[in-house]
Amino acid sequence: MAKKTAAETQAALKEAGITPEIMKKRAAAQKELKESGKKPAEISAAINEKLGLTKDQIAVLKKSNAMRASLLKNAVALLTEDQKAKLPERLVKMASRGDDAKGKAKGKAKGKKKKTEDN
């Protein structure tokens, strides 16, 4: 799974013109802005603007992140409960979010309340 995801990700990044140097600059900018108190979306927008990334490049980076999140979710799903217990807590949390790119809790009600027998 990991080899397939890595190959697909690398091919997509290369096709979009995202070089290892751009990725290094992106990581450095991310580290620099992490402590800024900005929201993750604001940090991403600032980094993309700073690096002068195109809309297509930004889309490929988002797709790449989604592919990695999916890989993590699928890999953790293969583990036994004992193996999962040995993982760092942040990995388990990330895997439980799955493909939810914004990290919002799944299943939250949006707007209307469900009707119950009491209503």
N, C-alpha and C positions, 0 to 999 in steps of 0.2 A: 504494500500500500504506500509506504513512504517513498520508495524509489519511483513509483508511478507518479505520485503527487509532485515530487521534486522535479522530475523530468518535464511534466506539464507546466509547472510554474516557471521553470527556467526558460522554456521555449516561449511562453507568453511574454515574459519580461524582456527577453532578447528581441522578440518581434516588435515590441512597443518601444524599443530603443532605451530601455532602462538598464544601464550598465552597473557593474559592481561598485564603481566609484559613486554613482548616484545613490545607490543603496547605503553606502558608507556615510555620505553626506546627510542622507535622510535620517539615519540612526543617530548621528551626532546632533542634528537639529532637534530630534525628538527628545534626546537625553537633556539637552539644554532647556527645552521648553516644558519638560515634565513637571518641574517645580514651580512653574509660573502661576498656578492656580486656575489656569484656563481649563475649559471643558475639553474632552478628547476631540470633539468635532472641530473646535476652534484651533486646537493644536495642529490637527491634520491639515486644515485649510491654510494655516500660517506656513507650515512646512512646504506644502505643495506650491504656494505662492513664492516662497523664498527660493525654491529650486527651479521655478519656472516650468513645472510639469504641465503637459497638455491634458485635456479632458480624457483623451484615450489612455494616456499613461496612468492617470488617476484611476480610471475604471479597471485597468489591468492590476493595479496594486490592490484595489478592493477585492477583485476576484481572487487574487493570490492569497489574501488574508482569509477569505471565505474557504478556500481550498484547504488551507492549513488548519482552520478550525474544524472542518469536516473530518480531516484526517485524525486529529486529536480525539474527536468524539468517537469515531469508529474504532480507533486503537484502544481507547479506554473501555469501550463496550466489550472488547474481547477478553479483558482481564477478569480474574476471579476477585471476589470481595477482599481476600487477603492481599492480593497484589495491589488493588486499588487503595487499600489502607496504607500501603508503603509509599504511595505517590505524594508529592508535595500537595498541600491543600489547594493551592492556586491552580494547579493543573486539573484537579478534579472539578473545581468550580468552572474553569474555562470549558472543560469537556461537557459539563452539564448545560452550559449555555448553547452549545452546538453552533448552528449557523446563524444564530441571532446576533447580527452584526452590532447592534446598538447595546447589547448586554442587558436589555430589559427583561424582566421576569415574564416567562410565558404564562399564558392563561389568565392574565389580569383582565378584569372587566374594563371595557372601554365604553364609558357613557352610561348606557341603560343597565339597570339591575335586572337580574333574572327573576322571573316570576316564580314564587313559591306557593305552597298551599295556603300560607298565612296571608298572602297579598290578595 
